Amino acid sequence: MYNSSVIGGSVSTSDSRLFVYEVEGLGSTDGSAAPVRQSGSTFVTVPYGRMAEETRRIMRMGGKIVSIRAANGNNSTAPVIQSAPAASKPMAETKAKAKKPGANVPINIYKPKTPYLGECLSNDALVAEGGVGDVQHIKFDLSEGDLTYVEGQSIGIIPEGTDDNGKPHKLRLYSIASTRHGDDVDDKTVSLCVRQLTYKHPESGETINGVCSTYLCNLEPGTKVKITGPVGKEMLLPEDPDAKVIMMGTGTGIAPFRAYLWRMFKDREREANPDYSFKGLAWLFFGVPKTPNILYKEELEEMQAKYPDNFRLTYAISREQQNSEGGRMYIQHRIAEYADELWSLIQDQKTHVYICGLRGMEGGIDEALTAAAAKTGVNWDEYRRDMKKGHRWHVETY
């Protein structure tokens, strides 16, 4: 049986071909933190059929493969003339593939055919006097079921009534605005941040109200609501308490960011999560039309004042502020202002970027970061694709 930790000797194998790896900086072969040796080379003899596996093991342990040589019968070595096929692929991989997050995240505990009936506990207006539109913070009771969720997920709502064809309405998804413990930190509620959708009919010009958003915004406490889910792994918050979390949102796109920030900075949440004490950096860019539209304003600014070294808060208030060209200040203009600093942060592997809200902001954000990355000779499109593969670039827009 092959022993992958044999150092400097031969191994018994049915394959006559053996190869000697010269490795620098190899960590302990038993998985401990102590290295085999502090400096110099370690020699590992490997059967041909185990070369790919051994290469991955060495890379995981922080080792650098200096050379691979064929071993002959008397244990002397000769250079390998032809690369071993089994080892060629791992040797070409210069970046470790990021582990996909969310393996243990709850998904679809309740489905459309068997939804959870959650009672509306409260329905509070979020837009202050003088603001634009109607946005509600709605809290539902989960105590009678087993619906659990984590920050960054969504739930589905099935509004009452039927559509124009007499069929039940289809569910709509909404980003969860509360932490996994709920607003009351008792694991018994879930909250949403919902804007009532209104738009003009393209032909008649008649004002149309969104079916589900109108249903939710007008809910009376005590009403039972059909809830499905949770769903989603795209917007999950990294578990690393030292992470740098950059959030770019407009309007009700604040919902998942509220959940992140409450988990990071709210006193009761921090008490409920002794294994997650956030010490990194959170930076929220929040775009709204007017100051009264800054959702959760008091609590955001209270957290920023309490944790000034860990939480930065930057507003883009389109109808009250001007950009550098004299036009309205949208979130993409704020990103452009801070693009060089953001690009510096983004190059840190601990940095995650989240975008949530109106899809229209994405182009401007990319434009600003393209210019910043180009100053250092980096192609932003390629870098962003690598961030996406590494689960550091998270987008949920509509």
C-alpha positions as CSV (number, residue, x, y, z in Angstrom):
1,M,0.0,0.0,0.0
2,Y,1.4,3.4,-1.0
3,N,2.4,5.7,1.8
4,S,2.3,9.3,0.6
5,S,4.6,10.6,3.4
6,V,7.7,8.6,2.6
7,I,10.6,11.1,2.5
8,G,13.9,10.5,0.8
9,G,13.5,6.7,0.1
10,S,11.7,4.3,-2.2
11,V,8.3,2.9,-1.9
12,S,6.8,-0.4,-2.9
13,T,4.4,-0.2,-5.9
14,S,3.3,-2.5,-8.7
15,D,4.2,0.4,-11.1
16,S,7.9,0.2,-11.9
17,R,8.1,3.9,-12.6
18,L,9.0,6.0,-9.6
19,F,9.7,9.8,-9.5
20,V,11.5,11.9,-7.0
21,Y,10.0,15.3,-6.2
22,E,12.4,18.0,-4.8
23,V,10.3,20.3,-2.7
24,E,11.0,23.5,-0.8
25,G,8.9,24.8,2.1
26,L,7.0,21.6,2.6
27,G,4.7,21.6,5.6
28,S,4.4,18.7,8.0
29,T,3.4,15.4,6.4
30,D,1.0,14.6,9.2
31,G,-1.0,17.8,8.6
32,S,0.4,19.7,11.7
33,A,1.6,23.3,11.5
34,A,5.3,22.5,12.1
35,P,7.3,22.1,8.8
36,V,9.4,19.1,8.1
37,R,12.4,21.4,7.8
38,Q,12.8,25.1,8.0
39,S,15.0,25.5,4.9
40,G,16.5,23.5,2.1
41,S,14.9,20.7,0.1
42,T,12.8,17.7,0.9
43,F,12.8,14.7,-1.4
44,V,9.6,12.7,-1.9
45,T,9.5,9.5,-3.9
46,V,6.2,9.0,-5.7
47,P,4.8,6.2,-8.0
48,Y,3.7,7.3,-11.4
49,G,0.1,6.7,-10.7
50,R,0.1,8.9,-7.7
51,M,1.8,12.0,-9.1
52,A,-1.3,14.1,-9.6
53,E,-2.5,13.3,-6.0
54,E,0.9,14.0,-4.5
55,T,1.2,17.3,-6.4
56,R,-2.1,18.5,-5.0
57,R,-1.0,17.4,-1.5
58,I,2.3,19.3,-1.7
59,M,0.5,22.5,-2.9
60,R,-2.0,22.3,-0.1
61,M,0.8,22.0,2.4
62,G,2.5,25.2,1.0
63,G,5.3,23.4,-0.7
64,K,7.0,24.5,-3.9
65,I,8.1,21.7,-6.4
66,V,11.6,22.6,-7.6
67,S,12.1,19.5,-9.8
68,I,10.7,16.1,-10.7
69,R,13.2,13.4,-11.6
70,A,12.9,9.7,-12.5
71,A,14.3,7.3,-9.9
72,N,16.3,4.3,-11.1
73,G,16.8,1.0,-9.3
74,N,19.7,2.1,-7.1
75,N,17.9,5.3,-5.9
76,S,20.1,7.6,-7.9
77,T,18.2,10.2,-10.0
78,A,18.2,11.3,-13.5
79,P,16.3,14.2,-15.1
80,V,12.9,13.5,-16.4
81,I,13.1,13.8,-20.2
82,Q,9.3,13.7,-20.8
83,S,6.7,15.1,-18.5
84,A,4.5,12.6,-16.8
85,P,0.9,13.0,-18.1
86,A,-0.6,12.4,-14.6
87,A,1.3,15.3,-13.1
88,S,1.0,17.8,-16.0
89,K,-2.4,19.2,-15.1
90,P,-1.8,19.9,-11.4
91,M,1.6,21.4,-12.2
92,A,0.0,23.8,-14.6
93,E,-2.5,25.0,-12.1
94,T,-1.0,28.2,-10.5
95,K,-4.2,29.1,-8.6
96,A,-6.0,26.8,-6.2
97,K,-9.7,26.5,-7.1
98,A,-11.8,28.4,-4.6
99,K,-14.1,26.2,-2.6
100,K,-17.7,26.9,-3.5
101,P,-19.6,28.4,-0.5
102,G,-23.0,27.4,0.8
103,A,-22.7,23.6,1.0
104,N,-24.6,23.6,4.3
105,V,-27.0,26.4,3.5
106,P,-30.8,25.6,3.8
107,I,-32.6,25.5,0.4
108,N,-36.3,25.2,-0.4
109,I,-37.5,23.9,3.0
110,Y,-40.9,25.1,1.8
111,K,-42.0,24.8,-1.8
112,P,-44.8,26.5,-3.8
113,K,-47.2,23.5,-3.5
114,T,-46.6,23.3,0.3
115,P,-45.8,26.9,1.4
116,Y,-45.3,27.9,5.0
117,L,-48.1,30.1,6.4
118,G,-46.4,32.9,8.3
119,E,-48.2,35.6,10.2
120,C,-47.4,39.2,9.5
121,L,-46.2,40.6,12.8
122,S,-45.5,44.2,11.7
123,N,-45.5,46.4,8.6
124,D,-43.7,49.7,9.0
125,A,-43.0,52.5,6.6
126,L,-39.4,53.2,5.8
127,V,-39.5,56.3,3.7
128,A,-39.6,59.5,5.7
129,E,-41.8,62.5,5.0
130,G,-40.8,64.2,1.7
131,G,-39.4,61.0,0.2
132,V,-40.3,59.3,-3.1
133,G,-42.5,56.2,-3.2
134,D,-43.5,53.7,-0.5
135,V,-41.1,51.2,1.1
136,Q,-42.1,48.9,3.9
137,H,-40.2,46.8,6.5
138,I,-42.3,43.7,7.0
139,K,-41.7,41.1,9.7
140,F,-43.2,37.6,9.6
141,D,-43.5,34.9,12.3
142,L,-41.6,31.7,11.8
143,S,-42.3,30.0,15.1
144,E,-44.8,27.5,13.8
145,G,-42.5,25.9,11.3
146,D,-38.9,25.0,10.6
147,L,-38.0,27.7,8.0
148,T,-34.4,28.7,8.6
149,Y,-32.1,30.8,6.5
150,V,-28.8,32.7,6.4
151,E,-27.8,36.2,5.4
152,G,-27.9,36.9,1.7
153,Q,-30.7,34.5,0.9
154,S,-34.3,35.2,-0.4
155,I,-37.8,33.9,0.3
156,G,-40.7,33.6,-2.0
157,I,-44.1,35.2,-1.4
158,I,-47.3,33.9,-3.1
159,P,-49.9,36.7,-3.1
160,E,-53.5,35.9,-2.5
161,G,-56.0,35.9,-5.4
162,T,-55.7,34.9,-9.1
163,D,-54.2,36.3,-12.3
164,D,-56.2,37.4,-15.4
165,N,-56.4,33.8,-16.4
166,G,-58.0,32.7,-13.1
167,K,-54.8,30.9,-12.0
168,P,-53.1,31.4,-8.6
169,H,-50.5,34.1,-8.7
170,K,-46.9,33.0,-9.1
171,L,-44.4,33.6,-6.3
172,R,-42.1,36.6,-6.2
173,L,-38.7,36.4,-4.6
174,Y,-37.5,39.0,-2.1
175,S,-34.1,39.4,-0.5
176,I,-34.2,38.8,3.2
177,A,-33.4,41.9,5.3
178,S,-32.8,40.3,8.6
179,T,-30.1,38.1,10.0
180,R,-30.5,34.4,10.5
181,H,-31.7,35.2,14.1
182,G,-34.4,37.6,13.0
183,D,-35.0,41.2,14.1
184,D,-35.8,40.0,17.6
185,V,-32.7,37.8,17.8
186,D,-34.9,34.8,18.8
187,D,-34.7,32.7,15.6
188,K,-38.5,33.1,15.2
189,T,-38.9,35.8,12.5
190,V,-37.9,36.9,9.0
191,S,-38.1,40.4,7.5
192,L,-38.4,41.9,4.1
193,C,-37.8,45.4,2.6
194,V,-40.4,45.9,-0.1
195,R,-41.1,48.8,-2.4
196,Q,-44.5,49.1,-3.9
197,L,-44.0,48.8,-7.6
198,T,-46.0,51.2,-9.8
199,Y,-45.6,51.8,-13.5
200,K,-47.4,53.3,-16.5
201,H,-49.2,51.0,-19.0
202,P,-47.2,51.4,-22.3
203,E,-50.4,51.9,-24.4
204,S,-53.1,53.4,-22.1
205,G,-50.8,55.3,-19.8
206,E,-52.8,53.9,-16.9
207,T,-50.9,53.5,-13.6
208,I,-50.4,49.8,-12.8
209,N,-49.6,48.6,-9.3
210,G,-47.3,45.5,-8.9
211,V,-49.3,42.5,-7.7
212,C,-47.1,41.1,-5.0
213,S,-45.5,44.4,-3.8
214,T,-48.9,46.0,-3.4
215,Y,-50.2,42.9,-1.6
216,L,-47.2,43.0,0.8
217,C,-47.1,46.8,1.4
218,N,-50.8,46.8,2.4
219,L,-50.6,43.7,4.7
220,E,-52.3,44.0,8.0
221,P,-50.6,42.5,11.0
222,G,-52.1,39.2,11.8
223,T,-52.5,38.2,8.1
224,K,-51.2,34.8,7.2
225,V,-48.9,34.8,4.1
226,K,-47.7,31.9,1.9
227,I,-43.9,31.8,2.1
228,T,-41.5,29.6,0.2
229,G,-37.8,29.0,0.3
230,P,-35.3,30.0,1.3
231,V,-33.2,30.1,-1.9
232,G,-30.0,31.5,-3.1
233,K,-26.3,31.1,-2.6
234,E,-25.0,34.0,-4.8
235,M,-25.0,36.6,-2.0
236,L,-23.8,34.7,1.0
237,L,-21.6,36.6,3.4
238,P,-18.1,35.2,3.9
239,E,-17.6,33.5,7.2
240,D,-14.2,35.1,7.7
241,P,-14.5,37.8,10.4
242,D,-11.5,39.6,8.9
243,A,-13.0,39.9,5.4
244,K,-13.4,43.2,3.6
245,V,-17.0,43.5,2.4
246,I,-17.8,46.2,-0.2
247,M,-21.5,46.7,-0.8
248,M,-23.0,48.7,-3.6
249,G,-26.8,49.0,-3.5
250,T,-29.8,51.1,-4.6
251,G,-33.2,51.4,-2.9
252,T,-34.5,48.1,-1.6
253,G,-31.1,46.6,-2.7
254,I,-30.2,47.5,0.9
255,A,-32.0,44.4,2.1
256,P,-29.2,41.8,2.1
257,F,-26.7,44.5,3.2
258,R,-28.8,45.3,6.3
259,A,-28.6,41.6,7.2
260,Y,-24.8,41.6,6.8
261,L,-24.3,44.8,8.8
262,W,-26.7,43.8,11.6
263,R,-24.7,40.6,11.9
264,M,-21.4,42.5,12.0
265,F,-22.3,45.4,14.3
266,K,-25.5,45.0,16.2
267,D,-24.8,44.4,19.9
268,R,-27.4,41.6,20.4
269,E,-26.3,40.0,17.2
270,R,-22.6,40.0,18.3
271,E,-23.7,38.4,21.6
272,A,-25.6,35.7,19.7
273,N,-22.6,34.9,17.5
274,P,-19.5,34.4,19.7
275,D,-17.8,32.5,16.9
276,Y,-18.2,35.5,14.5
277,S,-16.8,38.7,15.8
278,F,-16.3,40.9,12.8
279,K,-12.9,42.7,12.7
280,G,-12.6,43.5,9.0
281,L,-13.9,46.3,6.9
282,A,-17.5,46.9,5.6
283,W,-18.0,49.7,3.2
284,L,-21.6,50.5,2.0
285,F,-22.3,52.6,-1.1
286,F,-26.0,53.4,-1.0
287,G,-27.9,55.2,-3.8
288,V,-31.2,56.9,-3.2
289,P,-33.2,59.7,-4.8
290,K,-33.6,61.9,-1.7
291,T,-32.4,62.0,1.9
292,P,-35.8,60.8,3.2
293,N,-35.3,57.7,1.1
294,I,-32.2,56.5,3.0
295,L,-33.7,53.3,4.4
296,Y,-32.7,52.3,7.9
297,K,-30.8,55.7,8.1
298,E,-30.6,56.1,11.9
299,E,-29.4,52.6,12.5
300,L,-26.8,52.7,9.7
301,E,-25.4,55.9,11.0
302,E,-25.4,54.7,14.6
303,M,-23.3,51.7,13.6
304,Q,-21.0,53.8,11.6
305,A,-20.4,56.1,14.6
306,K,-19.8,53.2,16.9
307,Y,-17.4,51.3,14.6
308,P,-15.7,54.0,12.5
309,D,-12.6,51.9,11.9
310,N,-14.7,48.9,10.5
311,F,-17.7,50.5,8.8
312,R,-17.6,53.2,6.1
313,L,-20.9,54.7,4.8
314,T,-21.1,56.6,1.5
315,Y,-24.4,57.9,0.1
316,A,-25.2,58.9,-3.5
317,I,-28.3,61.0,-3.3
318,S,-29.3,61.7,-6.9
319,R,-31.7,64.6,-6.6
320,E,-29.7,66.5,-4.0
321,Q,-26.1,65.9,-4.9
322,Q,-24.1,66.6,-8.1
323,N,-21.5,64.5,-9.8
324,S,-18.2,66.0,-11.1
325,E,-19.9,66.9,-14.4
326,G,-22.7,68.8,-12.7
327,G,-25.3,66.1,-13.3
328,R,-27.2,64.0,-10.8
329,M,-25.1,61.9,-8.3
330,Y,-25.7,58.2,-8.9
331,I,-23.9,55.3,-7.2
332,Q,-21.7,54.7,-10.2
333,H,-20.3,58.3,-9.8
334,R,-19.4,57.6,-6.2
335,I,-17.7,54.4,-7.3
336,A,-15.7,56.5,-9.8
337,E,-14.6,58.9,-7.1
338,Y,-13.2,56.1,-4.9
339,A,-12.2,53.8,-7.8
340,D,-8.4,53.8,-7.1
341,E,-9.0,53.0,-3.4
342,L,-11.6,50.4,-4.2
343,W,-9.3,48.7,-6.8
344,S,-6.5,48.6,-4.1
345,L,-8.9,46.8,-1.7
346,I,-10.3,44.5,-4.4
347,Q,-6.8,43.1,-5.1
348,D,-6.8,41.7,-1.5
349,Q,-8.1,38.1,-1.6
350,K,-10.1,38.7,1.5
351,T,-12.2,41.3,-0.3
352,H,-15.7,40.5,-1.5
353,V,-17.8,42.8,-3.6
354,Y,-21.7,42.8,-3.5
355,I,-24.0,44.6,-5.9
356,C,-27.7,44.6,-5.3
357,G,-30.5,46.8,-6.8
358,L,-31.1,48.3,-10.2
359,R,-29.2,46.6,-13.0
360,G,-28.5,49.9,-14.6
361,M,-25.7,50.7,-12.2
362,E,-23.5,47.8,-13.2
363,G,-22.2,49.4,-16.4
364,G,-21.0,52.5,-14.6
365,I,-19.4,50.5,-11.8
366,D,-17.5,48.4,-14.4
367,E,-16.4,51.5,-16.3
368,A,-14.9,53.1,-13.1
369,L,-13.1,50.0,-12.1
370,T,-11.9,49.4,-15.6
371,A,-10.1,52.7,-15.5
372,A,-8.6,52.1,-12.1
373,A,-7.4,48.6,-13.0
374,A,-5.9,49.8,-16.2
375,K,-3.5,52.2,-14.3
376,T,-1.8,49.0,-12.9
377,G,-1.9,47.2,-16.2
378,V,-4.7,44.9,-15.4
379,N,-7.7,44.0,-17.6
380,W,-10.7,44.5,-15.4
381,D,-13.0,42.2,-17.3
382,E,-10.6,39.3,-16.9
383,Y,-10.0,40.2,-13.2
384,R,-13.7,40.3,-12.5
385,R,-14.2,36.9,-14.1
386,D,-11.5,35.5,-11.9
387,M,-13.2,37.1,-8.8
388,K,-16.5,35.5,-9.9
389,K,-14.8,32.1,-10.1
390,G,-13.2,32.7,-6.7
391,H,-16.6,33.5,-5.2
392,R,-15.6,37.1,-4.4
393,W,-17.9,39.0,-6.9
394,H,-21.6,38.8,-6.0
395,V,-24.4,40.4,-8.1
396,E,-28.1,40.4,-7.6
397,T,-29.8,43.0,-9.8
398,Y,-33.1,43.5,-11.5
